[in-house]
């Protein structure tokens, strides 16, 4: 039997509104032993994502909700400490769904080996992980950008938005980001190369965005939903594409989610609005990873991680996402890499 002590956050109630520490039990138990085809992973970094809020809700979605009493679902990067599968050796570094805990038993075929020498490990949870792949497939497959088009992306300083804007620039587009606060707006323009940014916290988004998009919006990549989605819909160019990736402004609503009011703009402008989840593209992950890594090595793609120390901080750190306090990809450091 394992003598390794495993701290875990287990979901004990369906949150109403903002997630609270009282929605979880923080428990300690012995780490489980891996069975045939499995490995035991020491979690080093955990990914915190807006989607986690939806995973806590009961109801139909693209993935079953986290069960009450179960370890909270999360992606992570960690090191193999025991293996019962020939494809994984002790010491290998892998990325996969680990849950919010110190140690995770995973199926070998459901994790991906990564090279810690090529990038900081936390980056495999951001620009070189699911957020990067979400950006890649959402923009290129659904948005289908063409050189010279105007692309607008909300939550532009976040893990997905920052990559979307940079890929759009690589493809020759004009890019306008929407972000909260002057520091984030300065970051997406000066560091990431966006053409302009709108500070939704300090400016009226409608006239500010209109000033940057005089010919309308060809592609709107939506991460927030709500009023900002409505503003974007009112400014569409003909044959525009709206990519629905997320709606973080709506996830903690106690009432019904606020839907788009300006949807008739889709008809008037012969536009298309389509949602997706990155899991739809699982068979093509290697393609996306190769492209993202290539752009990063060439200096065309930059990334930033917001790293918070301590597994025990999970419920409070998660709230940073919904208060707009994170700057870049939000990650919890669980253990030292050595």
N, C-alpha and C positions, 0 to 999 in steps of 0.2 A: 504494500500500500504506500502511496505517496506521503511524504512528510512535508511537502511544500504547502504553505498556507496561502490560500486564495481568497483575496477580498473581492466581493461582488456587489454590484448594485442590482437589486431585483425590483421590478415594477410591482407595486402592491395596490395601486388605484389608478383609474383613468383620470388624468388631469382635467380640471375645469379651468379654462383660461391658461395663464402662464404656469409652466411646470414648477413644482415646489419640491423641496427636499422630502417633505412628508409623503410624496407619491412613491417613495422608494424605501426599501430596507437595505441597509448597508451591513452585510454579513461577512463572516469569515468561516471558511470550511477547507478541508483538505483538497488539494488539486486532484482532479480525476485522472485516472490512468488511460492512456490511449489504447484503443482496440485495434484489430486488424484494419489496415488501410488508413490509419489515423496517426496524428502526431500531437504532442503536447507543446504548446507555444508559450513562451514567456513574453507577455505583451509589453512593448516598449513605448509605443505611442498610440493614442486613440483618436479617431476622427470624430469631430462633432459637426453634425450636419442638420440643416433645417428639416429634412425629411424625418428625423427622429421624432419630431413632435407628432407627425401623422401616424407613425408606427405605434404610438401609444393609444390611439383611438380605436374603439370598437367600430366595426363596419367594413364594408366592401372597399377594397383598394387594390393596387397592383401587387401587393404583398400582404400576407396575413398579419394582423396586429400582434404585437408582443403579448404573450399570455400573462395574466396576473400570476405573480409568483415566479416568473421566469427572469433570467438575467437579461438586462436591457440590451437590445441589439445595437451593435456599433461595428464599424470597420476599424481595423487596427493593423499595425505592423509590429512584428516580433521575431524572436529567435527560437528555433527548434531546440528543445531540451530533451526530448525523447521521441523516438519514431518507430512505428510499426509498418512503415511503407518504404520500399526501396527507392522511391523517387525523392525522399527527403532524408537528409542526414543531420545529425546533431550539429548545431552551429549555423545551419542555413538560415537566411533571413527571408521572411515571407510576408505577404500582404493578403488579407482576407477578412471575413466577418468573424470577429473574435468575441464580441460582447464587452460590456463594461466590467472588466475584471482583470486580475493580475495574470492568470493562466487560463488558456483556452484549449480544449481538445477539438481539433479540426480534422475534417477529411482531407487527405493529401491532395485529392483531385480538385478541391474547392479553394485552394490557396495558390498564390503565384510567387515563385522565387524572384527576389530582386537583388541587385548588387549594391551593397552599402558603400562601395568605393566610387560609384558614379554620381551619387546625389545624396544630400542629407536625408536621413530616413523619413522625417516628417513630410518631405516633398512627395513621397510615394502615396501619401494620403491627400495630396492637393493637386498641383499642376501635373504631376506624373501619376495620378491615381484617378479615382472616380470623378472628382470635379473636372479634371482635365479632359477625361474621356467624354463626360457630359457636354462640355463646351464644344469639343471637336465634332461629335456626331450631331448635336443639336443645331449648331450653326451651319455646318457644311451639308448635312443630309436634308435637313428640314428648311433652313434658311436659304440655302443655295446662293451664297453671295456672288455678285458679279463686280468686276473692277469698276470703280467710280460710284458705286451705290452708297447710300447713307444708311449706316447701321447704328441703332440706338440700343443700349443695354442698361438695364436697371441693376441695382446692387453691384455697381461696376467695380468697386474695390474689394468685393468678396471673392471667394475661391473660384466660383464659376464665372462671374462677370468679368473679372480681370483677364482670364484666359480667352473668353469669347472676344473681347475687344482687341486683344493682340492678334488673334487668328484673323479677325476681320481686316486688320491693318496689313498683315502678311498677304492677304488676298487682294489688296489694292483698294479697299473701301475707305470711306470717310466715317470716322467713329465718334459718337457722342455718348458719354457715360452719364448715368444718374447715380449720385452717391450722397451720403449724408455727412456734411461738415466740410470746411475748407481744406483740412489736411488730406482727407480722402480724395477730394476733387483735384488737389494739387498733385497727389501721387499718381492718379490715372493719366493725367496729362503729361507731367514732367518726367515721371519714371517709366510709365508703360507706353507712352506715345500716342494716347488718344488725342483726337483733334480738339475736343472741347469736353467740358463737364458741367453738369447742372447740380447745384447743391439743393436738394429737396428740403433740407431742414431750414434753410435761410432764404430761399427764393421761391417765388411763385413759379411752379414748374411749367405751366402752360406757356406763358410768354417767353420764358427763358429757353425752353426747348424749341419753340417756334423760331426764335432768332437764330438758332444753330442749324435748323433744318428748313431753309427757305423753299426747297423743292419737295418737301415732305419726307416721310420715313419709308425707306424701301424694306428694311428688316428691323423688327423690334424683338429683341430677346428678353423675355419677361421672367424675372425672378421674384417679383414682389406682389403682383396682382393689384386689386383695389383701385384707388383713384389714379395712380400713375398709369396703370394699364388703360384706363378710360382716356386719359390725356393722350397717350400714344395713339390709340385708335382714332382719335379725332384729327390726326395729322398724317394719315397714311397716304403714300403715293400710290399710283395705279399699279396693280399687280403686286402689292406689298405682301410680305410673309411675316406672320407673327408666330414666334416660337414660344410655346408655353412650357417653361421648365419648372417654375415654382411660384408660390404665392405667399411669401413669408409674412406679409402684412395681415394675412387672414387666418393663420394657423391657430392663434390663441383666441379667436372670436368666441364669445359665449352665445351669440346668436348665429343666424344663418350666414354663411359666407357671402360676401358682397360680390356679385357677378358684374360683368361688363355692361354698361348702359349704352355705350356707343357702338354696339355690335353691327348696326346697320351700315357703318362705314365699310364693313367687309363687302357688302353687296355693292355699294356705290362705287368702290374703288377696285372691284373685281379682285379682292384680296383673299388670302387664306390664313386661317389660324389653326395651328396643330400642336397638340401636346405629345409628350413622349417621356419615357424613362430610359435611363442608360442601359438597363439590363436587356432591353430589346436588341442591343448591338453586341452582346457577349461574344458571338462568333467572330466579330471583327475587332476585338480589343487589341490584338497584336498590331494591327494596322494603325490604330490610333496611338498606341504607345510609341511605335516607331517614329511617327510623324512628330509627336510632342517632344520626344527626346532629341530628335534631330534639330528641331527649332531651338531647343534650349541650348544644345551644344554649339549652335551657330550664333548664339547671342540674340536671337529674334524673339525669344519667349522668356520673360522674367517671372519670378514667383516670390511670394512673401508668406511666411507662416506666423501666426499668433499663438505662441506656445505657453501654456499654463502648467505649472508643476503640480502633480499630485492627483492620483485617482480619486481621493476623498473629496476633491473639489467639484466632482462631476455635475451635480444638479445646479450649483451656482454658476459654474463656467458655461453650461449649456444656455443659460439665460442671456449671456452676452450676445448670442446670435440674434435674439428677438428684440434686444434693446439697441441693436446696431453698433455695439461697442467693439466688435472684433475688427481687426485690420489685417486682411488676408485670410488665409485658411486657418480656422480655429482647431487647435490640437491640444490634447492633454498628454504631457510627458508622464508616463507611469513608472518607468525604471531607467536606470543608467544603461547606456548601450554596451559598455564593456562587460 
